Amino acid sequence: MTSTARRAGAFAVVGALSLAVPVLERLFDRPTTTVAAAVPFLAITAIALAAADDGVLFELFARPGDRRDGRLYGLAGFAFAIAALSVPATYFGMALPAFVTSVVVLSAGNLAAHTARARNVEPFGAMAAFVTGGTLAGIGGYLAAAAILETGFALPEVVFLAATGALTGGLVRSVLFERDEPIVLLVIGLLLWLFSDLEIAVTATGIAAALAVTVALGYVSYALDTASIPGMLTGVLLSLLTLVVGDVGWFAMLITFFGLGGLSSKLRYDQKVKRGIAEPNEGARGSGNVLANSVVALFAVIAHAASPRMAAAPEDLFLFVFAGAVAAAMSDTLSSEIGGLYDNPRLITTFEVVEPGTDGGVTWQGELAGLVGAALIAGIGATAFDLGGRGVGVVVAAGLVGMTVDSVLGATIEGGLVGNQGVNFLATLAAGLAAGGFAIAAGAVTL
């Protein structure tokens, strides 16, 4: 076993100590449990910071950065993050099995990934090992915690939480540095706290189908180079959440955007390179691009699941927010990827002719492609949810609003106040809000 894999194994042992927290929950009342749960991990933090840089403990846990600094900052940060996460788990009502799952998903996933790397597995295989190992360990951690607490559980929901945690951990971990694992742990923990609190109903068939479909599509997107590894993980995570928290209709709209959006970036790629408008990495979209175009839609899915608890927020409202945001993402992507292939674009704010690729430059061909993209998303929504004529009009209009906002922001503030990803997010946000407002005004949603 290499030193990196051995170190990951040592961290996995520390992560397994999270099972002590459910044991303490059985022994003490809540305030005492909160203190008692944090103490062991705070002690590990102190020991890590005080460890001599030539001792056995240092050699076992030290990362390259730790060796430069002469302190086990990696172990200290990891243990302190567990202590911090134990507070909501023992005092604010976070499900303890979800807490344990969060910790072991990250620690066991890291062990699986480093073991794969030690065998010279390519980056995609190492990430697959992280997600697979983290998911299996997360399931085991949840079941062990539930057994200690003698609480019931639904296995499909456990699998959903573990897979969501592993995909989230893989994604956040892939865009941060190794020393940022405390941040990764807290992100996983907070997300699983949210989903465990929502008590999302998941069937065995549903989670099995969702995992099979999303993993297959993720692999295809990576194999076709339409997404980088972080971009692929983002798409798989969002697709899984959309399938489980939403349903097939929501997923159909999202995957249409992912598929056609990714393929459109490959369209006449060599010509786009010459024009200076091509996406980097051979057109493979990264996590930032995918998230910027999808985060509003993801919010809508989660809000839809939580809406039964919100008396003033009907479920259909979030369906329109979702569809409008996805329509805008599709419309903007097609308009830029197709419109950029044509000459003489005009700046949307002044209508003067500009060079292809200029932020805010539009062509009639691109605008037409954007309209078709918005209409496609609206058509899928109409088929899946019987939106009716007014509903279709709402989604198409919201998509065009988002596309227009993207162009206006591109011509005015992009490259200064915000970057391309920020503009994409603001455009989809505007489209989502417009869709909700249009739906209420048109009577498609009743408050």
Buried (B, 14 or more C-beta within 10 A) or exposed (E): EEEBBBBBBBBBEBBBBBBBBBBBBEEBEEEEBBBBBBEBBBEBBEBBBEBEBEEEBBBBBBBEEBEEEEBBBBBBBBBBBBBBBBBBBBBEEBBBBBBBBBBBBBBBBBBBBBBBBBEEBEEEBBBBBBBBBBBBBBBBBBBBBBEBBEEEBEEBBBBBBBBBBBBBBBBBBBBEEEBBBBBBBBBBBBBBBBBBEBEBEBEEEBBEBBBEBBBEBBBBBBEBBBBBBBBBBBBBBBBBBBBBBBBBBBBBBBBBBBBBBBBBBBBBBEEBEEBEBBBEEEBBBBBBBBBBBBBBBBBBBBBBBBBEEEEEBBBBBBBBBBBBBBBBBBBBBBBBBBBBBEEEBBBBEEEEEBEBBBBBBBBEBBBBBBBBBBBBBBBBBBEBBEBEEEBBBBBBBBBBBBBBBBBBBBBBBBEEEBEBBBBBBBBBBBBBBBBBBBBBEBEBBEE
